[in-house]
Each structure stands twice: as structure tokens, then as C-alpha cells.
Amino acid sequence: MMNTNGNPAAAHDDYVDVIVLGVGTCGEDLSLQLLDAGLDVVGIEAALVGGTCPFYGCLPSKMMVRGANLLKEADRVNGMSGQARTSSDWNQTAGRVRQLTGGWNDAGAVERYEKRGGRLIHGKGKLTGPRTVTVGDKSFTARKGVVVATGAKPVIPPVPGLDKVKYWTTDDIIEADSLPESIVILGGGGAGCELGQVLARFGVRVTIVVRGDRLLRVEEPEASEIVEKAFADDGIKVHKGVKIKEVELRGSSIITRLDGGVELSSERLVLATGRKPDLTNLGLESAGLDSSAKFIEVDERMRAADGVWAMGDVTGKAMLTHVALYQSAIIAADILGKVHPPAEYHSVPQVTFTDPEVGSVGLTESAAREAGFDVAVVTKQIAATFRGMLHGISGGVIKLIADRRTGTLVGATAVGPPGGEILGLLTLAVHARIPISKLRSMIYSFPTFTGGIGEAIGAYGRGVTTVLDPEYTGLKELDELIEALGA
Ligand SMILES: Cc1cc2nc3c(=O)[nH]c(=O)nc-3n(C[C@H](O)[C@H](O)[C@H](O)COP(=O)(O)OP(=O)(O)OC[C@H]3O[C@@H](n4cnc5c(N)ncnc54)[C@H](O)[C@@H]3O)c2cc1C
């Protein structure tokens, strides 16, 4: 018997080259790479092949962001170039999302998997031996190894009364055919902020409650401040630095009581309190791994134990699709005996797709100081760059964190209409540890948002940029740094 790649299939049905446990975002990606290389692969998936990213994460949420931002962008005509009046229609956006996800159906992905020669078993699998996975009454043993890619689940916080109300997670927003009149979101991280702003722009009364003292607490404080201002403009109320005392159902409303006596009433309560892996039912101990750990520990080739690799959210490195896919490429190379640089995470980019977008890479200023770097910080308001001024934006910033010892960037943040796109160049700079003197000696296109980086570091227009921003001190800081290094 041959598989579709023309290679002999396993002698016994239960022996395969590789078992992929969890065929989600990176499980699917890795499987297809290995199948294309001619390996015999079995994938075991408890829910939808493709996982979070295409069905409940990045793609549908960003499709919603696009719909919401179009409404806002049309509003911006007023006072700039005429008058525009919009009226939102959630059905259109929800319809696009339904089309994207095929109505939350993975038939297409399953067909693709099987056409490439893979075997797919729907069900919950667990390790029952160092290289053996059992799903239902079937067991498979892998000649090369098992790859665990079981992702993460929403965290349900221990709020009194939560078990008595019907709350939503972000999954329910993604699937929503109609929107409630009002919503309280617990959590002010990326997903809560993105979806909160989407709903507000579709006319929902949105309140966000966070325990910490700001939204997007992993980002630079400047980024949080800009996003909070934008949220105020969208009519979103934010309660910061508060604990939730209890929640309760009153008639058809959910009452959220905060410490300090504040009481919020809403039609829906959404938990956006983060995600974490659940390692308890994966049989990890049969491969010598700790099932009480928070994440599966892996080395720089994503190996967790002899014949076991792990990748994606379950490794806790950075719960992002591009990190999961990066890890998948490393495992593919390791299994196929190809060369791939070891995993490194000093330049992981992250984008929160609020309007304005928050893009960041590497360390924040405080993280860099905590890590012991002697930092120089350059902060340039995007409104004071040429493109920012032309665009007519008020809130946006480029913040660069340089290491004085090496004269390279160890972190950067770009908040602005295309914050995630400006980030591309900054990610390269942090990743390749490009000296700032080198970044200064390249040519930036004018007038672009990315060119704002050039203006921030004094690559061009030293004379004219001071017209827009006479107070700007970043150039002096970097001049001193470069001079001190003799670069
Ligand atoms: C609302 C939202 C927005 C997001 N937006 C972005 C974004 O813009 N950019 C970005 O980079 N990231 C984003 N993410 C994060 C991104 O979706 C995840 O980091 C990524 O999908 C993780 O991939 P994964 O393969 O590790 O896990 P998943 O894609 O979740 O796959 C894990 C799979 O394992 C299966 N599974 C679990 N246990 C078992 C078992 N015992 N047996 C068999 N199968 C099992 C699950 O059913 C699942 O399909 C977002 C997430 C959310 C929730």
C-alpha cells in the first residue's frame, strides 16, 4: 500500500512515522510539511482541524476589526474632506466571518489533510507510552516521535457567582449572529481590547474591567495611554485597578459588582481573562513529563523528551500564531534532519489590532531595565512625523529601546494606524541586532509611517523634522550613544 506521496505506508496501521496530537494552527502546518516530505503522519484532533487561529482567533477577529475600522474611518471624513454618515450592520460582518470559517466546519481542512496523504482521527487523544497515543479504542505508535500541539483554553477566573450566570468567552463573540445592547468585558489584554472596540463601533455599550492599573499591561505605558484615549473616543468605559466582588443574574441583566461599591449592569458578560494550556489529561507522565506544570518545557529544537516535541501555545513561549508556526518549522527541520537555527525569542513581534494598532517587539523599557541593560530611550510622537501630520492623527508613538553597550535596539513599540506594519522594520532591527548607526545610514521612503523611524533616529531630515517637533530630544540621545561607541 502506498500513501499519496508514493511512499510505502506503514506495515501495520498502528505504526506511523509521526503522531501529531492536536491538529490546530501549528499541528496542521507541521503535518502538511511532514506529509509533503513523504512521512506517514497521523493527526489526532479533538475539535476543528486548523484550531484557534482560523476559527476563533486571529482571522475571524481581524475580519471583525476590519469591519469596525471601516465604520470609524468613514467617520474621519468629517472635518477632513466632506461629510459621511454610516450605519452599521453586524449581519454583514458576521456573514463574512461565517463564510471564512465555513460555518465553523473543518471539512475542507480534513479533505486537504487526507489528500496530502495524512490520516486524521477526530477525538481526544492522550499519550499512553513514550511514543504511543491512544484515541478512543485506537492506539498509534510513532517511529520518529509524537508532537504535542494541544493549544490553550480560556482562563475562567474564580469570581463568586460566575457559575450561575451564562457568560461568554471570546469564542462566543466570534460566533455571534446578533449583538447585545450592552456588554461588560473582564480583562484588558489584546483580545478583550480588540473585540471590545469592535463591539463599541457596532453600537454596543462596552465596559472593560481590569485588575491592573492600565489596559494592555504587557505593552509600554505610552501605548496603554493612547489606546485608553481612543477607547474614550469610542465611548468605551474602562474601570482600572479594581477587583470583581461577584456577579449575579437580575432579570435578564447580569450585575457585575466591583470592590468599592460600583455596580455594572449589562446584557452580556464576556471573559477575556487570558488563555492557558491544560496539561492534566494528556498522559504526559507516560513520556516522563510533568502534567502539573503550567507549560510543556522544550529545548531550542522544541524537544520535550526522547521522541516527544511540543509547539505552540502549550509551550507558553508567546501565545501567538507566528510563534507557533516558527516552532513548527523548527520541528519539521529536526524530524527531517534539515538545518534550522535553534529557537530564539529575543525578537518576538506582537500586534494588538486596536485602532490605533499597537505593535511591539523585544523588550519594553521597564523589562530592559529589569534585565540589566543600560538603556537609552527614544520616543517620537507619530503626529510629529511628516506622514502622521499629513494623516491628521493625534495619538501615535514610536518608542525605541537601545542598549548603550552594543548600540543596538533591544525593543521597540509603534502605535499608530499601521503600528503592526511599521513594526516589520523594527523587528528586523531587533532580530538581527542591527547597529543604530547602520539604521541611520539607510534610506527611508518619504513621507511614510516607516519613515517615521528614520525621523526618530535622525536618518534624514534632521533640519526639517525639527519644524514639526522642535522639542524632540531623541536625536541628541542617539548622537551621544553612537559617538560614545565610536560607530
Ligand atoms: C480572540 C483571539 C484572537 C487572536 N488573535 C491573534 C492574532 O491576531 N495574532 C496571533 O499571532 N495570534 C492570535 N491569537 C492567538 C493564536 O490564535 C494562538 O496562539 C494559536 O492559534 C495557537 O496555535 P496552537 O496550534 O498552539 O493551538 P490551537 O490552534 O488552539 O490548536 C490546538 C488544537 O489541539 C486540539 N486538542 C486539544 N487537546 C487535544 C487532545 N487531547 N486530543 C486531540 N486534540 C486536542 C484542540 O482542539 C485544538 O484544535 C488569538 C487568539 C484568540 C483567542
The ligand as a Gaussian input file, in Angstrom:
#p B3LYP/6-31G(d) Opt

LIG

0 1
 C       -9.652000      36.034000      20.018000
 C       -8.224000      35.662000      19.682000
 C       -7.505000      36.448000      18.807000
 C       -6.194000      36.113000      18.488000
 N       -5.519000      36.912000      17.613000
 C       -4.243000      36.616000      17.288000
 C       -3.533000      37.415000      16.353000
 O       -4.045000      38.401000      15.828000
 N       -2.267000      37.069000      16.041000
 C       -1.659000      35.988000      16.604000
 O       -0.499000      35.725000      16.281000
 N       -2.307000      35.213000      17.496000
 C       -3.589000      35.488000      17.843000
 N       -4.265000      34.679000      18.710000
 C       -3.561000      33.524000      19.298000
 C       -3.486000      32.348000      18.302000
 O       -4.772000      32.050000      17.815000
 C       -2.872000      31.139000      19.004000
 O       -1.638000      31.494000      19.561000
 C       -2.645000      29.994000      18.033000
 O       -3.823000      29.657000      17.357000
 C       -2.103000      28.782000      18.810000
 O       -1.958000      27.685000      17.969000
 P       -1.806000      26.226000      18.582000
 O       -1.637000      25.320000      17.412000
 O       -0.812000      26.198000      19.667000
 O       -3.207000      25.944000      19.304000
 P       -4.641000      25.735000      18.636000
 O       -4.771000      26.368000      17.321000
 O       -5.618000      26.118000      19.690000
 O       -4.706000      24.163000      18.401000
 C       -4.720000      23.239000      19.440000
 C       -5.606000      22.097000      19.000000
 O       -5.430000      20.977000      19.854000
 C       -6.691000      20.327000      20.000000
 N       -6.622000      19.498000      21.207000
 C       -6.501000      19.894000      22.489000
 N       -6.411000      18.815000      23.306000
 C       -6.477000      17.724000      22.492000
 C       -6.424000      16.323000      22.730000
 N       -6.279000      15.819000      23.949000
 N       -6.523000      15.491000      21.669000
 C       -6.658000      15.980000      20.407000
 N       -6.722000      17.294000      20.132000
 C       -6.615000      18.145000      21.161000
 C       -7.672000      21.492000      20.074000
 O       -8.975000      21.054000      19.748000
 C       -7.089000      22.472000      19.071000
 O       -7.667000      22.344000      17.793000
 C       -5.592000      34.963000      19.052000
 C       -6.324000      34.151000      19.923000
 C       -7.625000      34.484000      20.238000
 C       -8.402000      33.601000      21.161000

